[in-house]
Amino acid sequence: MDHKSGLQSLGILVLGVCLFPTMTAAQQPVLNLIPVPAAAQTGSSSLRVDVSFTVAQTGYSEPRLDRAVDRFLRQLAHQTALPLAMKATKSTKAVLVIQTEHASKEVLEVGEDESYVLEVNASGAKLTAPTPLGTMHGLQTFLQLVDVSPDGFAAPAVTIQDKPRFPWRGLMIDSARHFIPLDIIKRNLDGMEAVKMNVFHWHLSENQGFRIESKKFPKLHELGSDNLYYTQDEVRDLIAYARDRGIRVVPEFDMPGHSTAWFVGHPELASGKGPYEIERRWGIFDPAMDPTNEKLYKFLDEFISEMARIFPDHFFHIGGDEVNGKEWDANPKIQAFKKEHGLQSNDALQAYFSGRVQKLVVKHGKTVVGWDEVLVPGVPKDIVIQSWRGQASLAQAAKQGYRGILSNGYYLDLGWPAARHYAVDPMSGDAANLSPEEKQRVLGGESCMWAEYVNAENIDSRIWPRNAAIAERFWSSQEVRDPASMYARLNFISARLEWLGLTHKTYSRKMIQRIAGAASLDELAALRALTDVVEPVKDYTRQPLAPAEPTSATPMNRVVDAVPLESDSARHFGELVDQFLATSCRDADSETRLRAQFTAWRDNDAKLQPLAQRSFLVKEVATRSQDLSALGTVGLSALDAIDKGQPAPDLWKAQQLAVIEQAKKPKAQLLLMPAPAVQKLVEAAAAGGACAAAKP
């Protein structure tokens, strides 16, 4: 569908991975940095950051660097509340001295030098980088280093030598299915800068909307967007905003499928008879461009020419995925064309189309990016394959001489936990067996935020903070892979991202307040106790579980829209259960905490039910509340059975597991996340074993 020297107090140089050893979630890593740097050297002192903090630039300078330093100072002042000097000084005696060697390319390119060296000791800091890109990355690292200390804000003494593992580290945002306002795009670019992502892939056309102004073909946006589109001046402004943050902007115009919105104003481009309307539903639909129509290629030639002048990046994404071929099969003219040209299948017809479009893109100075489907025999070697199918497809492309980027495993809309995304690596699986030359063709990856179930209110929460874990996968060594360390640092960076204006944490509180209406404090607390431990259903199961077919006009105001895609509370509860079982049930403190949690869950439903009678949105999750109460009762019973020191009866086990199985079922498109951990306690109580043996 639509991846040096001069610091005597510093210790021995160690690889960045060694700074983040395996640890429990309760422990803090040595440095709260995401992504983990390539190499670092830590010391015992620290640099005080107070109102006297100043910055100076030496070496190469340009307005973009000046703006980066101004932005850095504003953010540092924001996260410390210190009244800092808001402009760089000329004095080389400044607390932080920045030295940039030379310019980066006017139009950012894949593989530019993004390295930097950051040295911090008790008397000052120095940031050295070959290009402004490295300087900007180093400034973000310094911001992450600054934290509260017993005697004020400070940055630990450290020397960091850093560079990215992959040159393509992207985030795709779908603005076509649901229109995403520019201010929200911009704050997500700020988040990308904070975690050193460097490609914003902008999905601008879809069955549900065509989202950019075309002065050459105004009916595209006038009739295909519901008047929700970006003007060309707005797009240019966003591109400049991204460049200031070292981020390339790659547009995507999906063709020949996913293109119904094109046909509302231009039905002559389609393979069917029409008429066409903006699609309001979700899924794969029949309309597709007519690859046999010469007028289509003239149209696309002029359209690509117009868009190529707006987007300076060297890459141009043409989509190419999920064409079901039904309009092609039903069109006699197209069938005759296939026969005349010896095209044996619709795949071959699409290859013909892709080849024609690729030549148009090249004509206008760009390189084509397309999804897996565009990789067919005869496609030119300079095309870049974006793989939603996985490492096997990525490796196949690399072996055939094509560059590629991985998105399989990084689809944020699937609702996976950060650890699952984090475990996926562009160089794992079949890609691990590539030759050195072939591995160079794997440029990196992109996370993807498809927009069926996001809008301006909740999109930040569907991207962050999990996207920071993916950013680390693209930047850091493949050996940096400990999920406990990742989660500890993810919690840290999540709070920092809020200082940039992202709303991934605060949005939920506001939405839940709206759901609750005029609730009492106790009722609101009961609702939050439930919403803290549920998550939306995973993968693409939400649509078949919907009470009615969802459309682009369906309000996103329900609990399933308000809760995060990953529950921190449920994850911490699972860790507590594992800790208790790992001690052979001897940990009295863990048992006390578990009992308190189970008691609270058991009693929560009674507090929530009055609110469920008054709010239709709370009533929808009433059965989830009852399931949580039942889980609390099961948990208490399991702890009682463990305390007896004897294996629990089979009948008891069967009864408890039946309750848990009910709790595991999706209801209101929500999953009750603590259920598997409670099952572990039931099975431990029934088995006797270590827990039972540990009791006197």
C-alpha positions, 0 to 999 in steps of 0.5 A: 500500500498506499523507511577530538581532542583537548578534553582531558576529562574524557574517558576512552572512546567507545562505540555509540552502542556501548553507551546504551547497554541492555538494561531494565526499563526502569534504568536510564541510559548514560545519554538520553539521545535518539538516535544513538550516535555513531561513536561517543566518549563520555566524561565525568564533568558537565557544562553548565547552561545558564543565562550566560550561555552564548553561541558563536559561528566561525568558518562558512556562514549562510542565512540558513545557518543563522536561522538554524542557530536562532531556532536552536537558541529559541528552543533551548530557551523554551525547554529551560525557561532561561532568558538567553541571548537570542542571537549568535555573537562574534566572539570565539569565547562563546560557550558553544562555538560552531564551525562549519567548513563549507556549503551543502548543495543548493538543492539537497542531494542523497548522500551529502555529508551529514557528519558532525563532531560535538565536544562538550566539557566543563568550560565550553562546547565546540560543534564542527561539521563539514556542511550545514546539514551536519551542523544542524544535526549537532545542534539537535544533539546538544539540545537533547543533552541539556537537562536539569541537574542538582545545580541548574541546567547542564550538558554532560561532558562528551565527545560525539563523532556522528554520521548517519548509517543511511542517506535516505531517512524519510517520513511519508504523510498522506495529505490526500485521504484526509487533508492535513493543514500546513501548520501541522505538516510544519510541526512534524517537520520540526519533529523530523529535524529533532530526530535527524530525518531528512526526507519528507515524502508528501502524498498529494493525490489519491482517490479521495482528493487532489491536494495541490493547485495546478495553474495549468490544469485548475480543474484538478484541484477545483473539482477534485479537492473539496476546496481543500488543497495547498496553493503553489505559494504555500508549497514553496513556503513549506519546501523552504521551511523543510530545507532550513531543517535539512529536509528534502521534499519528495512529492508523490502523485499516484498513477495510474491507479489511486487516481479517481480525484484526477478524473472528476475534472478530467474524465478523458484521462480515465479507462472507464466511461465515468462520470467520476466523483471524489471517492468517500470510502476506503479501499482499492477502486476500479478507476485507472488512467488509460495507458493507451491514450496518447492525450494522457501522456501529453497531459502528464508531460505538461503536469509533470513540467509544472510540478517539477518547477515547484519541487526542486528535489531530484526525485519525483514519486509516481506511485504505481501501486494497487491497480486492480485492472478492472477498467482495463479489462472492460475496455475493448480499446485497451484490450486491442492495444494489448494484443497489438503490442504483445502485452500479455498481462495488465502488469505488462500494460502497467510497465508500458505506462511506467516506462512512458511516464519515467521518460517524461519525469527524466525529461523534466530533470527528475528521477522516478520513485515508485512502489514495488509494482513499478519494478518490472522487466525493462524498467530503466535502472535509475528508478528508485523502488520504494518497497511496501512488500519487504526486504525480499522485494528490496533485495531483488531490486538491488540485485537487478541494479535498482536503488531502493528504500524500505517501508515495509515494517514502518507503516505507522498506521498499522498501530504496531508498538515501537519495539516492533517497528524498531526490530525491522531493519532495511539490511535484515532478511534477504537484504543481509545476503546482498553483496557490498555493491548491492547493499550500497543500493539500499538507500534507507527507508521511510515510515508511512502515515496513511490517513484513513483514520487520522485528521488534524486533531490526532495525526501527531499521535499516530506518528509520534513518538514511535517515529523516533524509534524508526528514525534511530533505525535509519541513523544508528548502527544496526547493532543498536537494537535493545528495546528497553533502552529504546523505550527509556530514551523514547519516553525522554524524547517524547516529552521534548517533542512537545516543546516543538508544538507537537500534540501527541501527548496532549491531544488525548486529554482534550479528546477524552474530555470531549467524550466525557462531557460534563463528567465528575472528576471521579467519572473522568478518572474512571474513563481515563483508567480505561483509556490508559490500557486500550489500543485501537485494533491493529493492521487493517482490521478497523474497517471490517469491525466498524459499526458502519462503513467508514468514509472520509466524512466519518467523524473521528471523535470516538475513544478509538480515535482518542487513545494512543496507538501504543499504551505505555500503561499496558506495557509497564503493567506487562513489565511488572508481571514479568518482573514478579514472575521472574522472581519466582513470585517472591517480590512482595513489592511487585505483588502489592503493586499488582494487587492495587492495580487489579483492585482499581480495575475491578472497581472501575466499572462501577464508577464509569457506568453512570457516565456511560448512561449520559455519553453515547461515546462512553456507552460504546466502550461500556463492554470494554469497561466491564472486561477490564473489571473482570480482568481485575477480578481474575488477577486478584484470584490468580494472586490468591491462588499463587499465595496458597502455594499449590497448583490451582484446579483445572476448573478454576483455570478454565474459568479464568481463561474463558474470561480472559479470552472474552477480554482479548476480543476486539470490541468498539474497535479496541483491544484491552492490552493487559489481557495477555499479561493477566493470562501469564499469572493465571497459567503460573498459578495453575501450573504450580511450578516455581511460583508455587514452590516459592511459597511457604 
